[in-house]
Amino acid sequence: MGLGVVALGLLIYCSVDCIMTPKHKVRVLPKAAWFFIILLLPLLGPGLWLGFGKARGGNGGGGGPRRGPVAPDDDPEFLRTIEFERRRAERREEEARKRAEEERKKRALEQRKKQKDDDAATGQDTDPPEEPTA
């Protein structure tokens, strides 16, 4: 009876471990094959999984030093994304400034043209008189 409880516990543990293990950490056989081996061979399957199925870390899988960035500002990919977004925002602002300036120039030109047309219709000359040349 005690062996049955151990076998059941080992079966459950190894089944869940097999399911939760990423594909790149599984050795020798595909995950699905390991899962069926664990289920079909009550003591042997979990033993094989623990011995050969899952790649273990160099320090036994325990809590060694963390790999990779610790904080977002240490992550080069995150920093690249932030820089890209900053540059894109600057380009958008510059384009908006250029459009606003062009629109302002266009309105000023239209106002001058309208003023000239109005002056021509009323017979007034808004251009300053030319100075005589000597």
Protein Blocks (a to p, Z undefined) as FASTA:
>chain_A
ZZmmmmmmmmmmmmmmmmmpcfklpghiafklmmmmmmmmmmlmmmmmmmmmpccdfklo
pacddedjfbfklmmklmmmmmmmmmmmmmmmmmmmmmmmmmmmmmmmmmmmmmmmmmmm
nopafbdcddddZZ
